[in-house]
Amino acid sequence: MAQQTYTARVIVLRKTKLGETDLILSLLAQNGSQLRAVAKGARRPSSQFASRLELGAEADVLFARGRSLDIVKEVRLCAGNGALRQSIERTAAATPMLELLDRITQADLENPKLFACTSAALCALDGADALHAPAISAAHLLKTFAFAGVRPTLDSCCLCGQPIDAQQADAQAQGIAFSYAEGGVECQACVTPDAVRINAATISWARALLGMRFSDIAHADIDQSSVFGVLRLCQAWAHMHASTNLKSLAFLFTCGLF
């Protein structure tokens, strides 16, 4: 009996070695759900899969239904995003994006905006210079949180709803109160004991990156210090609201590339 097959457009999130020549792939499908499949022989240099299933690549894949994991039968590359693997700066910036998606997406849980957002982010990162790579990564992480339903509140107090002006003089001097447990920024009247103080410029950049297009970020004037502040906010936010530690972000902070 012939195997049942189906096709899907996917982005490669993670690769795990299986045996001597095979790979288990974690993939983001176009509908936003996660697919897991086996690519047999993909680690052989002569395999057609070797160059078409790189991390961050976008491809149309023909799958055969398997007992536990589906099997990759054919791959047509749509966007290789090769620059991500030619520059360690771009690789370091792209990996947290893929790692977060690998942790929060699930089989049969559709969220199409995640795919469109990730495809655009990887395309922008592929063409951006190293200076803009962390900003694109930070923007993608924030947008992913938003599409997953755990967006941090950045414009108004997460408890009473009072607007918060990041440019106020006292905010510039003391920083803005931010509670990871409560869900975002807090006004002076609502500050909770667990709140931390975050630089006003970091909050302003988080707001800006959340609303900007990736193509615009790739050409914007970047405050690298504030962008890394946003990435640290994302790291703590992922720990609190996605129950995951993004190891690739820890590398980004310590690699000394930026």
HELIX and SHEET records of a PDB file:
HELIX    1   1 ALA A   83  GLN A   86  1                                   4    
HELIX    2   2 ILE A   88  ILE A  104  1                                  17    
HELIX    3   3 PRO A  112  GLY A  127  1                                  16    
HELIX    4   4 ALA A  130  HIS A  132  5                                   3    
HELIX    5   5 ALA A  133  PHE A  147  1                                  15    
HELIX    6   6 ALA A  169  GLN A  174  1                                   6    
HELIX    7   7 GLN A  188  CYS A  190  5                                   3    
HELIX    8   8 ALA A  200  GLY A  211  1                                  12    
HELIX    9   9 PHE A  214  ILE A  217  1                                   4    
HELIX   10  10 GLN A  224  HIS A  241  1                                  18    
HELIX   11  11 LYS A  247  THR A  254  1                                   8    
SHEET    1   A 6 THR A   5  LEU A  18  0                                        
SHEET    2   A 6 ASP A  22  ALA A  29 -1                                        
SHEET    3   A 6 GLN A  34  ALA A  39 -1                                        
SHEET    4   A 6 ASP A  70  ALA A  79  1                                        
SHEET    5   A 6 GLU A  58  ALA A  64 -1                                        
SHEET    6   A 6 THR A   5  LEU A  18 -1                                        
SHEET    1   B 3 GLY A 184  GLU A 186  0                                        
SHEET    2   B 3 ILE A 176  SER A 179 -1                                        
SHEET    3   B 3 VAL A 196  ILE A 198 -1                                        
END                                                                             
